[in-house]
């Protein structure tokens, strides 16, 4: 039970920093708890909702969200979710886990070898 709380704490912390806390939570659920990939993804989505709402609240208060840019990105995200749910329904769980692992590996390699760029500043 304590490990579940610790995993959730670190996932929430990573998510609030924009580091992909869902990846951490998925790895914990699948590797440590031996949960099915699809069930872990469902739990991750439920976990993400309150974290996202809290982050939106604070980022909006600090005027760090460009709402004009949000809407087209949101539309693309909704389409991507529909496609992802359909793919998850037709692809075997073992392959979903392999695809997810490969995706994490590619992201990790990219981060290791990418140059740091200057952070973008929003105009005030």
trRosetta pair geometry for C-beta under 8 A, 3 or more apart (Angstrom, degrees):
i j d omega theta_ij theta_ji phi_ij phi_ji
1 4 5.7 -51 -156 28 34 114
1 5 6.9 31 150 -15 65 103
2 5 5.7 -54 -154 36 37 112
2 6 6.3 37 150 -19 68 106
3 6 5.5 -52 -143 39 35 112
3 7 6.1 38 155 -20 67 104
3 32 7.1 -136 147 160 135 146
4 7 5.8 -53 -146 37 28 110
4 8 6.3 27 154 -17 63 108
5 8 5.7 -55 -147 39 30 111
5 9 6.2 35 152 -24 64 106
6 9 5.6 -51 -147 33 31 115
6 10 6.5 23 158 -10 64 105
7 10 6.2 -59 -148 42 29 104
7 11 6.1 30 154 -20 65 110
7 24 7.3 -174 -167 141 80 96
7 25 6.4 114 154 -116 101 64
7 28 4.2 131 -149 -166 140 167
7 32 7.4 -153 -80 51 148 152
8 11 5.6 -55 -143 38 30 113
8 12 6.2 31 158 -19 65 107
8 25 7.1 51 -103 -110 53 110
8 47 7.0 -134 -133 -143 96 130
9 12 6.0 -57 -149 37 26 109
9 13 6.3 25 154 -18 62 109
10 13 5.5 -52 -142 38 33 114
10 14 6.1 33 158 -17 66 106
10 21 7.5 175 126 -138 56 97
10 24 6.0 -113 117 151 101 150
11 14 5.9 -55 -145 39 28 108
11 15 6.1 28 155 -20 64 109
11 21 4.0 106 -179 177 60 100
11 22 7.0 81 -165 -76 110 26
11 24 4.7 -164 -98 85 78 112
11 25 4.0 50 -118 -57 151 99
11 28 7.4 -101 -56 14 122 137
11 47 6.9 4 119 149 139 142
12 15 5.6 -55 -143 38 29 112
12 16 6.3 29 158 -20 64 106
12 21 6.0 104 -67 -167 13 159
12 47 7.9 -116 -73 170 86 105
12 51 5.5 -149 -130 -108 83 123
13 16 5.9 -56 -148 34 28 109
13 17 6.7 15 155 -8 62 110
13 21 7.0 144 61 -101 44 126
14 17 5.9 -67 -152 44 31 105
14 19 4.2 -90 -170 75 84 113
14 20 6.5 -43 146 71 115 46
14 21 3.8 148 80 -86 94 81
14 24 5.5 102 38 -1 157 143
15 18 7.6 45 -177 -71 33 21
15 19 7.2 -96 -68 53 23 70
15 20 7.3 -40 -95 151 62 5
15 21 2.9 -69 -43 18 86 133
15 22 6.7 79 -92 -30 113 69
15 48 7.0 -160 -143 -123 151 76
15 51 5.1 24 109 160 144 146
15 52 8.0 -79 161 -65 125 65
15 55 7.5 -113 133 -50 91 144
16 21 7.4 41 -2 -35 58 141
16 51 6.8 -117 -63 -169 81 101
16 54 7.7 -42 -103 99 109 111
16 55 5.7 -165 -124 -90 71 111
20 23 4.4 19 146 7 111 117
20 24 7.2 128 114 -13 75 85
20 107 7.8 51 -27 152 171 159
21 24 5.4 -51 -157 35 48 113
21 25 6.2 44 148 -17 74 104
21 51 7.2 -115 70 174 146 165
22 25 5.6 -55 -145 40 35 110
22 26 6.0 37 156 -21 68 106
22 44 4.8 84 -151 -175 95 121
22 47 7.6 153 -107 81 78 114
22 48 6.0 0 -81 -78 115 119
23 26 5.8 -53 -144 37 28 111
23 27 6.4 30 157 -18 63 105
23 104 5.9 139 -156 -106 127 114
24 27 5.9 -56 -151 35 28 110
24 28 6.4 27 153 -17 63 108
25 28 5.7 -56 -149 37 32 112
25 29 6.2 28 156 -17 68 108
25 40 7.8 170 130 -178 81 94
25 43 7.5 -139 152 110 120 100
25 44 5.2 148 98 -109 124 93
25 47 6.1 -156 -165 81 169 161
26 29 5.9 -56 -143 38 30 108
26 30 6.0 14 164 -7 67 113
26 40 5.2 101 -138 145 69 120
26 41 6.8 28 -113 -82 115 60
26 44 5.4 -5 -68 -71 88 145
26 100 6.9 -108 143 175 146 145
27 30 6.3 -65 -140 45 24 100
27 31 5.5 -7 176 9 67 121
27 32 8.0 61 132 -7 65 94
27 104 7.7 91 -69 -110 117 168
28 31 6.7 -63 -120 51 16 90
28 32 5.0 -23 -165 24 60 125
28 33 6.9 45 143 -4 68 101
29 32 7.3 -24 -72 52 9 86
29 33 5.2 -40 -153 44 45 122
29 35 4.5 -44 163 39 89 135
29 39 7.7 -146 159 103 129 85
29 40 3.8 154 106 -127 134 108
29 43 6.2 158 -110 67 157 138
29 44 7.3 -124 7 -53 149 95
30 33 7.4 10 -29 57 8 79
30 34 7.4 35 -177 -119 37 20
30 35 5.7 -87 -90 60 44 79
30 37 6.0 29 -106 -93 125 64
30 40 5.1 -46 -56 -47 85 168
30 97 6.5 158 -161 -124 149 113
31 34 7.7 -3 179 -70 12 50
35 39 5.2 -116 171 87 105 115
35 40 4.7 128 101 -63 121 97
35 43 7.6 -19 153 10 161 141
36 39 4.4 79 65 12 95 108
36 40 6.8 -166 87 -10 45 87
36 93 5.8 -53 -168 -151 91 153
37 40 5.7 -59 -148 37 28 112
37 41 6.4 29 155 -20 65 105
37 93 4.6 161 36 -165 113 90
37 94 7.9 180 -7 -69 139 21
37 96 4.7 155 126 94 151 118
37 97 4.6 -129 -80 -64 138 89
37 100 7.1 178 -150 6 122 145
38 41 5.6 -51 -148 34 33 112
38 42 6.5 36 152 -20 64 103
38 88 6.1 127 -112 177 101 115
38 93 5.8 -87 -17 -107 98 105
38 96 7.0 66 -61 75 76 166
39 42 5.6 -52 -152 34 34 114
39 43 6.5 32 152 -16 66 104
40 43 5.8 -53 -148 38 33 110
40 44 6.2 38 151 -23 65 107
41 44 5.4 -52 -146 35 32 117
41 45 6.5 35 154 -21 64 102
41 88 7.0 -125 81 -130 163 148
41 96 7.9 -71 -34 161 140 137
42 45 5.8 -53 -152 32 31 111
42 46 6.7 27 153 -14 64 104
43 46 5.8 -56 -150 38 34 109
43 47 6.1 36 151 -21 67 109
44 47 5.6 -55 -145 38 30 114
44 48 6.2 37 154 -29 64 107
45 48 5.6 -51 -147 28 30 116
45 49 7.2 43 155 -34 60 94
46 49 6.2 -41 -161 9 34 114
47 50 7.6 -69 -173 37 35 92
47 51 6.7 23 147 -9 68 121
48 51 5.6 -73 -152 47 37 113
48 52 5.6 37 158 -25 77 110
49 52 5.9 -58 -145 34 24 109
49 53 6.5 22 159 -17 62 106
50 53 5.6 -53 -145 36 36 112
50 54 6.4 35 158 -18 67 105
51 54 6.0 -59 -152 37 29 109
51 55 6.3 26 153 -16 65 110
52 55 5.7 -57 -145 40 31 111
52 56 6.1 35 155 -23 67 105
53 56 5.7 -50 -145 33 30 113
53 57 6.5 36 153 -23 61 103
54 57 5.7 -51 -154 30 32 116
54 58 6.7 19 156 -8 65 106
55 58 6.1 -62 -149 42 32 103
55 59 5.9 25 159 -13 70 113
56 59 6.0 -59 -136 44 26 106
56 60 5.9 29 161 -22 64 111
56 65 7.2 31 -147 -62 70 155
57 60 6.1 -62 -150 35 21 109
57 61 6.6 21 154 -19 60 107
58 61 5.6 -51 -147 33 34 113
58 62 6.5 19 157 -7 65 108
59 62 5.9 -62 -147 46 32 103
59 64 4.5 -90 -165 66 82 110
59 65 5.2 86 130 -42 109 103
60 63 7.4 30 -177 -79 35 34
60 64 7.7 -96 -66 43 20 72
60 65 5.5 -29 -87 22 65 128
63 122 7.3 -159 129 104 87 146
63 124 7.5 86 111 -120 140 84
64 122 6.5 180 -132 1 52 148
65 70 6.6 26 174 -60 105 126
66 69 4.3 43 101 16 111 114
66 70 6.9 174 93 -30 58 82
66 122 6.7 -167 -59 -123 102 122
67 70 5.1 -40 -148 14 44 124
67 71 7.5 48 164 -27 66 91
68 71 7.1 -49 -166 16 31 105
69 72 7.1 -64 -166 41 43 97
69 73 6.3 33 150 -12 73 120
70 73 5.9 -78 -155 47 31 109
70 74 5.7 34 156 -28 74 112
71 74 5.5 -51 -141 33 29 114
71 75 6.5 32 158 -21 62 101
72 75 5.6 -48 -149 32 36 113
72 76 6.6 34 153 -15 65 103
73 76 5.8 -56 -153 39 33 110
73 77 6.2 37 149 -22 66 107
74 77 5.5 -54 -147 36 32 115
74 78 6.4 35 155 -22 66 101
75 78 5.9 -51 -150 31 31 110
75 79 6.7 28 152 -14 62 104
76 79 5.8 -56 -151 39 34 110
76 80 6.2 36 150 -21 67 108
77 80 5.4 -55 -146 38 32 114
77 81 6.3 38 154 -24 66 100
78 81 5.7 -47 -149 29 32 113
78 82 6.8 33 152 -17 61 102
79 82 5.8 -53 -155 34 34 112
79 83 6.5 30 151 -14 66 107
80 83 5.6 -56 -147 40 34 110
80 84 6.0 35 154 -21 67 109
81 84 5.6 -56 -143 39 29 112
81 85 6.2 30 158 -20 65 104
82 85 6.0 -54 -147 34 28 108
82 86 6.5 26 155 -16 62 107
83 86 5.8 -58 -151 37 31 111
83 87 6.3 29 153 -18 67 107
84 87 5.7 -54 -144 38 32 110
84 88 6.2 32 156 -20 66 106
85 88 5.7 -53 -145 37 30 112
85 89 6.5 32 153 -22 62 107
86 89 5.8 -60 -156 33 31 113
86 90 6.7 5 157 -2 65 111
87 90 6.3 -73 -148 45 31 95
87 91 5.5 10 167 -7 74 120
88 91 6.5 -57 -118 45 24 98
88 96 6.3 56 -126 -106 76 139
91 95 5.0 -109 173 85 102 122
91 96 5.5 125 108 -60 115 87
91 99 7.6 0 155 -5 153 143
92 95 4.9 87 66 10 83 103
92 96 7.2 -145 100 -8 42 87
93 96 5.4 -51 -147 33 37 116
93 97 6.4 38 154 -20 67 102
94 97 5.8 -54 -154 34 31 111
94 98 6.5 28 149 -16 64 107
95 98 5.4 -52 -145 39 38 112
95 99 6.1 39 155 -20 69 104
96 99 5.8 -53 -145 37 29 110
96 100 6.2 30 155 -18 64 108
97 100 5.7 -55 -147 38 29 112
97 101 6.2 30 154 -18 64 108
98 101 5.7 -54 -145 38 30 112
98 102 6.2 30 156 -18 64 106
99 102 5.8 -55 -147 38 29 111
99 103 6.3 33 152 -22 64 106
100 103 5.6 -53 -148 34 30 114
100 104 6.5 30 154 -17 64 104
101 104 5.8 -54 -149 36 32 110
101 105 6.3 34 152 -20 64 106
102 105 5.5 -53 -147 36 33 115
102 106 6.3 34 155 -18 66 104
103 106 5.8 -53 -148 36 30 110
103 107 6.4 29 154 -17 63 107
104 107 5.7 -55 -147 38 32 112
104 108 6.2 34 154 -21 65 107
105 108 5.7 -55 -148 35 29 112
105 109 6.4 27 156 -16 64 106
106 109 5.9 -55 -146 37 30 109
106 110 6.2 33 154 -20 64 107
107 110 5.6 -55 -147 37 31 114
107 111 6.3 30 155 -19 65 106
108 111 5.8 -56 -148 36 30 110
108 112 6.4 33 153 -23 64 105
109 112 5.6 -52 -150 32 32 115
109 113 6.5 -3 164 8 65 111
110 113 6.6 -81 -148 51 25 88
110 114 5.6 32 162 -41 68 115
111 114 5.9 -47 -127 20 26 115
